[in-house]
């Protein structure tokens, strides 16, 4: 069990208006910090006022990118109850990423204790308006002041939080997705299944291209055959084809999303046909031309469930379900967000109530 020291801010910030919450813009009063060294292991856990981080210009994170991050949310209902959604899965995925990047693992129970301590302290920052939440960003950076490619011997584990509204400006209205066929995000054996910044910086070039074309996100194809669906930049992807839900199978280059897993479990519980398998963009387009592509939606911590209304593949445009949210997408969104906020009974035992 961590012995967390707490230093409260003497200059609390003014909280933003709930109707003006731009995702990832406003940060709360405090942050969690814990250090690591090869001699002491993880040590000195503390909650301190939100502040800049002082690092040597030679810190290894700046030069070799040894860092990871996670993302999850806390929710508060009108009764003041605070819940986190499946934080144990984020802790487990963090350690999976840590192993891949040669970063020391953090015991899951310590990770969860740190999350709960910070969220509890920042409870007044959690908005209650439907569609809002407190976004939680844990991350680890390598801090050795050394120029050389090797695992660092020192690290910082930090958690920051920010109140957020909808991830996409469209909210629950269907988004437009650009299918990328020039650039590659990841390949099997690389970092695709890790939650590392390198995956996201690799996506920016295509993201800019998509935005310039009027699209919200990029849907990536595999890096070998350049035809199999992988994931969207900030979401896993699902398709409803002729009554069956299909999502790309985890193959080493796709992030194993927590919301993705939740959707799969719910569909199975409801008896909705769902399968994880390799699926090509050609198959998607054929299903569309045959009138069998009934729904498409993305899943992720930030957007939860986001319906897709349009796919652009080269010069081909696919309009899905009349650019309206589908019945399955709506049911999944209502159920997942209902469990997260306590409106829907948590029969899956997915939430942790923060005291």
C-alpha positions as CSV (number, residue, x, y, z in Angstrom):
1,X,0.0,0.0,0.0
2,X,1.3,3.4,-0.9
3,X,2.0,6.0,1.7
4,X,0.9,9.1,-0.3
5,X,1.8,12.5,1.0
6,X,-0.5,15.4,0.1
7,X,0.3,19.0,-0.5
8,X,-2.8,21.1,-1.2
9,X,-2.7,24.0,-3.5
10,X,-2.9,27.5,-2.0
11,X,-4.1,29.0,-5.3
12,X,-7.1,27.0,-6.5
13,X,-8.1,27.6,-10.1
14,X,-11.4,28.9,-11.3
15,X,-13.4,26.1,-12.8
16,X,-14.6,26.4,-16.4
17,X,-18.2,26.6,-17.3
18,X,-19.6,23.2,-18.0
19,X,-20.9,24.2,-21.4
20,X,-17.4,25.3,-22.5
21,X,-15.5,22.2,-21.8
22,X,-13.1,21.6,-24.7
23,X,-11.5,18.2,-24.4
24,X,-8.0,18.2,-22.9
25,X,-7.9,21.9,-22.3
26,X,-8.6,22.6,-18.6
27,X,-6.6,20.9,-15.9
28,X,-7.4,20.5,-12.2
29,X,-5.6,21.8,-9.1
30,X,-3.5,18.8,-8.3
31,X,-1.4,16.0,-9.8
32,X,0.0,12.7,-8.6
33,X,3.8,12.0,-8.9
34,X,5.9,9.0,-8.1
35,X,9.5,8.4,-8.9
36,X,11.5,5.3,-9.8
37,X,15.2,4.4,-9.6
38,X,16.9,1.1,-10.0
39,X,18.1,1.3,-6.4
40,X,14.8,2.3,-4.7
41,X,12.2,1.0,-7.1
42,X,8.9,3.0,-7.2
43,X,9.0,5.5,-4.3
44,X,7.9,8.9,-2.9
45,X,4.3,8.9,-4.0
46,X,2.7,12.3,-3.6
47,X,-0.1,14.5,-4.6
48,X,1.0,18.1,-5.2
49,X,-0.3,21.2,-6.9
50,X,-0.5,21.0,-10.7
51,X,2.8,22.5,-11.9
52,X,5.5,22.4,-14.6
53,X,7.9,19.4,-14.5
54,X,11.6,20.2,-14.3
55,X,13.8,17.9,-16.4
56,X,17.3,18.0,-17.7
57,X,17.5,18.9,-21.4
58,X,19.3,15.5,-21.8
59,X,16.4,13.6,-20.2
60,X,16.0,10.4,-22.3
61,X,12.3,10.9,-22.9
62,X,13.1,13.9,-25.1
63,X,15.6,12.0,-27.3
64,X,14.5,8.4,-27.5
65,X,10.8,8.5,-26.7
66,X,10.7,6.1,-23.8
67,X,7.3,7.0,-22.4
68,X,3.8,5.6,-22.1
69,X,0.4,6.9,-21.2
70,X,-3.2,5.8,-20.4
71,X,-6.6,7.3,-20.5
72,X,-9.7,6.7,-18.4
73,X,-12.6,8.6,-16.9
74,X,-14.4,9.3,-13.6
75,X,-18.1,10.1,-13.5
76,X,-20.2,11.8,-10.9
77,X,-24.0,11.5,-10.8
78,X,-26.6,13.9,-9.3
79,X,-26.4,12.1,-6.0
80,X,-22.6,12.9,-5.8
81,X,-21.5,9.3,-6.3
82,X,-18.2,9.1,-8.1
83,X,-17.3,6.1,-10.3
84,X,-14.3,5.0,-12.4
85,X,-15.0,2.6,-15.3
86,X,-12.8,-0.6,-15.3
87,X,-9.6,1.1,-14.0
88,X,-8.1,-2.3,-13.4
89,X,-8.0,-2.9,-17.1
90,X,-6.1,0.4,-17.6
91,X,-3.6,-0.6,-14.9
92,X,-3.1,-4.0,-16.6
93,X,-2.7,-2.4,-20.0
94,X,-0.2,0.0,-18.6
95,X,1.9,-2.8,-17.4
96,X,1.6,-4.5,-20.8
97,X,2.9,-1.3,-22.4
98,X,5.6,-1.0,-19.8
99,X,7.0,-4.5,-20.5
100,X,7.1,-3.7,-24.2
101,X,8.9,-0.4,-23.6
102,X,11.3,-1.7,-20.9
103,X,9.6,0.6,-18.3
104,X,9.3,-0.9,-14.7
105,X,5.9,-2.2,-14.0
106,X,3.7,-0.7,-11.3
107,X,1.7,-3.0,-9.0
108,X,-2.0,-2.8,-10.0
109,X,-3.1,-2.2,-6.5
110,X,-0.7,0.8,-6.2
111,X,-1.8,2.1,-9.6
112,X,-5.5,2.0,-8.5
113,X,-4.8,3.6,-5.1
114,X,-3.1,6.5,-6.8
115,X,-6.0,6.9,-9.2
116,X,-8.6,6.9,-6.4
117,X,-6.6,9.2,-4.2
118,X,-6.3,11.9,-6.9
119,X,-9.9,11.6,-8.2
120,X,-11.2,11.8,-4.6
121,X,-9.2,14.9,-4.0
122,X,-10.4,16.5,-7.3
123,X,-14.1,15.5,-6.8
124,X,-15.3,19.1,-7.0
125,X,-13.9,19.3,-10.6
126,X,-16.0,16.4,-11.9
127,X,-18.9,17.8,-13.9
128,X,-22.4,16.1,-13.7
129,X,-24.0,17.3,-17.0
130,X,-24.8,14.4,-19.3
131,X,-21.9,13.7,-21.6
132,X,-19.3,15.2,-19.3
133,X,-16.7,13.5,-17.1
134,X,-13.3,13.9,-15.5
135,X,-10.7,12.6,-17.9
136,X,-7.7,10.9,-16.2
137,X,-4.3,10.8,-17.8
138,X,-1.6,8.5,-16.2
139,X,1.8,8.5,-17.8
140,X,5.4,7.5,-17.3
141,X,8.5,9.2,-18.7
142,X,12.2,8.2,-18.7
143,X,14.2,10.9,-16.9
144,X,17.9,9.8,-17.0
145,X,20.1,12.7,-18.2
146,X,21.9,10.5,-20.7
147,X,22.3,10.5,-24.5
148,X,22.3,6.8,-25.5
149,X,19.8,4.2,-26.6
150,X,19.1,2.0,-23.6
151,X,16.4,1.7,-20.9
152,X,16.5,4.6,-18.5
153,X,17.3,3.9,-14.8
154,X,15.0,6.6,-13.5
155,X,11.3,7.4,-14.3
156,X,8.4,9.6,-13.2
157,X,4.9,8.2,-13.0
158,X,2.4,11.1,-13.1
159,X,-1.4,11.4,-13.2
160,X,-3.2,14.6,-14.3
161,X,-6.9,15.2,-14.7
162,X,-9.2,17.5,-16.6
163,X,-13.0,18.0,-16.8
164,X,-14.2,17.2,-20.3
165,X,-17.2,17.3,-22.6
166,X,-17.6,15.4,-25.8
167,X,-14.4,14.3,-27.6
168,X,-15.8,15.0,-31.0
169,X,-17.6,18.3,-31.7
170,X,-20.3,16.2,-33.4
171,X,-21.1,14.6,-30.0
172,X,-23.3,11.6,-30.6
173,X,-23.9,12.6,-34.2
174,X,-22.2,10.3,-36.7
175,X,-18.6,11.3,-37.6
176,X,-16.8,11.2,-41.0
177,X,-13.8,8.9,-41.2
178,X,-11.0,9.0,-43.8
179,X,-9.5,5.6,-44.7
180,X,-5.8,6.1,-45.0
181,X,-4.0,4.2,-47.8
182,X,-0.7,6.1,-48.0
183,X,0.8,6.2,-44.5
184,X,1.1,3.3,-42.0
185,X,0.5,3.5,-38.3
186,X,1.9,0.3,-37.0
187,X,2.9,-3.3,-37.9
188,X,2.9,-6.6,-35.9
189,X,5.9,-6.7,-33.7
190,X,6.0,-2.9,-33.4
191,X,4.3,-0.7,-30.9
192,X,0.8,-0.8,-32.2
193,X,-0.6,-2.7,-29.2
194,X,1.2,-0.5,-26.7
195,X,-0.2,2.9,-25.5
196,X,2.8,4.9,-26.5
197,X,3.1,8.4,-27.8
198,X,5.1,7.1,-30.8
199,X,2.0,5.5,-32.2
200,X,0.2,8.8,-32.1
201,X,2.9,11.0,-33.6
202,X,3.1,8.5,-36.4
203,X,-0.6,9.3,-37.1
204,X,-0.4,13.1,-37.2
205,X,0.5,13.4,-40.9
206,X,-2.5,11.4,-42.0
207,X,-4.7,13.2,-39.4
208,X,-3.8,16.6,-40.9
209,X,-4.6,15.2,-44.3
210,X,-8.0,13.9,-43.1
211,X,-8.9,17.2,-41.4
212,X,-8.0,19.2,-44.4
213,X,-10.5,17.0,-46.3
214,X,-13.2,17.6,-43.8
215,X,-13.0,14.3,-41.9
216,X,-12.8,13.8,-38.1
217,X,-10.5,10.8,-37.9
218,X,-8.3,8.4,-39.8
219,X,-9.1,4.7,-40.2
220,X,-5.9,2.8,-40.6
221,X,-5.2,-0.2,-42.8
222,X,-2.6,-2.9,-42.0
223,X,1.0,-2.1,-42.8
224,X,1.8,-5.2,-44.8
225,X,-1.0,-5.9,-47.2
226,X,-2.4,-2.4,-46.9
227,X,-6.0,-3.6,-47.1
228,X,-7.1,-5.0,-43.8
229,X,-8.9,-2.8,-41.3
230,X,-7.0,-2.0,-38.1
231,X,-8.3,0.9,-36.0
232,X,-9.2,4.6,-36.0
233,X,-6.7,7.0,-34.6
234,X,-8.5,7.4,-31.2
235,X,-10.9,4.4,-31.4
236,X,-11.3,0.8,-32.2
237,X,-13.8,0.2,-35.0
238,X,-16.9,-2.0,-35.4
239,X,-19.1,-2.8,-38.4
240,X,-22.6,-4.2,-38.5
241,X,-22.8,-6.3,-41.7
242,X,-26.0,-8.2,-42.5
243,X,-27.0,-8.5,-38.8
244,X,-23.5,-9.4,-37.5
245,X,-21.1,-7.1,-35.6
246,X,-17.6,-7.5,-36.9
247,X,-14.4,-5.9,-35.4
248,X,-10.8,-6.5,-36.4
249,X,-9.1,-9.2,-34.3
250,X,-6.2,-8.2,-32.0
251,X,-3.1,-9.0,-34.0
252,X,-0.2,-7.2,-32.2
253,X,-0.6,-3.9,-34.1
254,X,-4.1,-2.9,-32.7
255,X,-4.6,-1.4,-29.3
256,X,-6.7,-3.6,-27.0
257,X,-9.3,-1.0,-26.0
258,X,-11.1,-1.2,-22.7
259,X,-14.3,0.1,-24.3
260,X,-13.8,-2.4,-27.2
261,X,-13.7,-5.3,-24.7
262,X,-16.8,-3.9,-22.9
263,X,-18.8,-3.7,-26.2
264,X,-17.8,-7.3,-27.1
265,X,-18.9,-8.6,-23.7
266,X,-22.2,-6.7,-23.8
267,X,-23.0,-8.0,-27.3
268,X,-22.4,-11.5,-26.2
269,X,-24.5,-11.0,-23.1
270,X,-27.4,-9.7,-25.3
271,X,-27.1,-12.5,-27.8
272,X,-26.1,-10.0,-30.6
273,X,-23.9,-11.9,-33.1
274,X,-20.4,-10.5,-32.9
275,X,-17.1,-11.8,-34.2
276,X,-13.4,-10.7,-34.0
277,X,-11.6,-11.5,-37.3
278,X,-9.5,-10.0,-40.1
279,X,-11.7,-7.9,-42.4
280,X,-10.6,-6.1,-45.5
281,X,-11.6,-2.7,-46.8
282,X,-12.7,-4.5,-50.0
283,X,-15.2,-6.5,-47.9
284,X,-16.5,-3.4,-46.3
285,X,-17.0,-1.7,-49.6
286,X,-18.7,-4.8,-51.1
287,X,-21.0,-5.0,-48.1
288,X,-21.8,-1.3,-48.6
289,X,-22.6,-1.7,-52.4
290,X,-24.8,-4.7,-51.6
291,X,-26.7,-2.8,-49.0
292,X,-25.5,-5.0,-46.1
293,X,-23.3,-2.4,-44.3
294,X,-25.9,-1.4,-41.7
295,X,-23.9,0.4,-39.0
296,X,-20.3,1.4,-38.2
297,X,-19.1,2.8,-34.9
298,X,-15.9,3.5,-33.0
299,X,-15.2,2.8,-29.3
300,X,-12.8,4.4,-26.9
301,X,-12.4,6.0,-23.6
302,X,-12.6,9.5,-25.0
303,X,-15.6,9.1,-27.3
304,X,-17.2,6.0,-25.6
305,X,-19.3,4.9,-28.6
306,X,-19.1,7.1,-31.7
307,X,-21.3,6.3,-34.7
308,X,-19.7,6.6,-38.1
309,X,-21.9,8.2,-40.8
310,X,-19.4,8.4,-43.7
311,X,-16.3,6.5,-44.8
312,X,-14.0,7.9,-47.6
313,X,-11.7,5.4,-49.3
314,X,-9.9,7.0,-52.2
315,X,-12.5,8.3,-54.5
316,X,-15.2,6.1,-53.0
317,X,-17.7,7.6,-50.4
318,X,-19.8,5.3,-48.2
319,X,-22.8,6.9,-46.5
320,X,-23.9,4.6,-43.6
321,X,-27.4,4.3,-42.2
322,X,-28.5,7.6,-43.6
323,X,-25.9,9.4,-41.5
324,X,-27.9,8.5,-38.4
325,X,-26.9,6.6,-35.3
326,X,-27.9,2.9,-35.5
327,X,-29.9,0.9,-33.0
328,X,-27.0,-1.2,-31.8
329,X,-24.7,1.8,-31.5
330,X,-27.4,3.7,-29.5
331,X,-28.0,0.8,-27.2
332,X,-24.3,0.3,-26.5
333,X,-23.8,4.0,-25.9
334,X,-26.8,4.2,-23.5
335,X,-25.7,1.1,-21.6
336,X,-22.0,1.9,-21.3
337,X,-22.6,5.5,-20.2
338,X,-25.4,4.4,-18.0
339,X,-23.1,1.9,-16.2
340,X,-20.4,4.6,-15.9
341,X,-22.7,7.1,-14.3
342,X,-24.7,4.6,-12.2
343,X,-28.0,5.2,-14.1
344,X,-27.9,1.6,-15.4
345,X,-27.3,-1.3,-13.0
346,X,-23.7,-2.5,-13.2
347,X,-24.4,-6.2,-13.7
348,X,-20.9,-6.6,-15.2
349,X,-19.2,-5.4,-12.0
350,X,-17.1,-2.9,-14.1
351,X,-17.2,0.2,-11.9
352,X,-15.3,1.2,-8.8
353,X,-16.9,3.7,-6.5
354,X,-14.5,6.4,-5.2
355,X,-15.0,7.4,-1.6
